[in-house]
């Protein structure tokens, strides 16, 4: 995952949800190997999801938490420390009319 692919995923989710009158949920995890700009890129994709009016933004892991803090949007998202916690709680955000996208880099959370 990288910022461009995350934003493309968010764009498709937003468009599909609007076209089909569905509630949208995005679950975003760590984008790996971003170096010194990691927090900037994580903040960028969270802001993009907010701009696209995704119904529920769920962020997973410390990189996403850092991005959310930088973007100043901790109150606008749901944050889980680990993928396991997100998986245990995701059902509470899904209704009959929900479309969901999950995107992250493969590999462990740093």
C-alpha positions in Angstrom: 0.0 0.0 0.0 1.1 3.6 -0.6 -0.8 6.9 -0.5 -1.8 6.7 -4.2 -3.2 3.2 -4.0 -5.0 4.1 -0.7 -6.6 7.2 -2.2 -7.6 5.2 -5.3 -9.3 2.6 -3.0 -11.1 5.4 -1.1 -12.2 7.0 -4.4 -13.7 3.7 -5.7 -15.4 3.0 -2.3 -16.9 6.5 -2.2 -18.2 6.3 -5.8 -19.6 2.8 -5.4 -21.3 3.7 -2.2 -22.9 6.9 -3.6 -24.0 5.2 -6.8 -25.6 2.3 -4.9 -26.9 4.4 -1.9 -24.8 2.4 0.5 -23.1 3.2 3.8 -19.3 3.2 3.3 -16.7 1.9 5.7 -12.9 2.0 5.1 -10.5 0.1 7.2 -6.9 1.4 6.7 -3.7 0.0 8.1 -0.1 0.8 7.9 1.6 1.8 4.7 5.1 0.4 5.0 8.5 1.7 3.8 7.6 5.4 3.6 10.6 6.6 5.5 10.7 10.1 7.0 7.4 11.0 5.4 5.4 8.2 6.9 3.2 10.3 9.2 2.6 12.8 6.5 1.3 10.2 4.1 -0.8 8.5 6.7 -2.4 11.9 7.6 -2.9 12.5 3.9 -5.0 9.4 3.3 -7.1 9.9 6.4 -7.9 13.5 5.3 -8.7 12.1 1.8 -11.2 9.7 3.3 -12.8 12.5 5.2 -13.0 14.7 2.1 -14.7 11.8 0.2 -17.3 11.6 3.0 -16.6 8.0 3.8 -19.3 7.0 6.4 -16.9 5.4 8.9 -13.2 5.6 8.8 -11.4 2.9 10.8 -7.6 3.2 11.3 -5.4 0.4 12.6 -2.0 0.6 14.2 0.5 3.2 15.4 1.3 4.6 12.0 -2.3 5.4 11.3 -2.7 6.8 14.9 0.3 9.2 14.3 -1.3 10.3 11.0 -4.6 10.9 12.6 -2.9 13.0 15.4 -1.0 15.0 12.8 -4.2 15.6 10.8 -6.1 16.6 13.9 -8.9 14.1 13.3 -8.8 11.7 16.2 -12.4 12.5 17.0 -13.5 11.8 13.4 -12.3 8.2 13.1 -12.2 4.9 15.0 -8.8 3.7 15.9 -7.7 0.2 16.9 -4.1 -0.6 18.1 -4.0 -3.9 16.3 -5.6 -5.8 13.4 -6.9 -8.4 15.8 -8.8 -5.7 17.8 -10.2 -4.3 14.5 -11.3 -7.7 13.4 -13.0 -8.4 16.7 -15.0 -5.2 16.5 -15.6 -4.6 12.8 -19.1 -6.2 12.8 -20.4 -3.4 14.9 -19.9 -1.0 12.0 -21.5 -3.0 9.3 -25.2 -2.8 8.5 -27.2 -4.5 5.7 -26.6 -1.6 3.4 -22.8 -1.3 3.9 -19.9 -1.6 1.5 -16.5 -2.0 3.1 -12.9 -1.6 1.8 -9.8 -2.9 3.7 -6.4 -1.6 2.6 -2.9 -1.8 4.1 0.6 -3.0 3.4 1.2 -6.7 3.9 3.4 -7.5 6.8 3.5 -6.8 10.5 2.6 -3.5 12.2 5.8 -1.7 13.2 
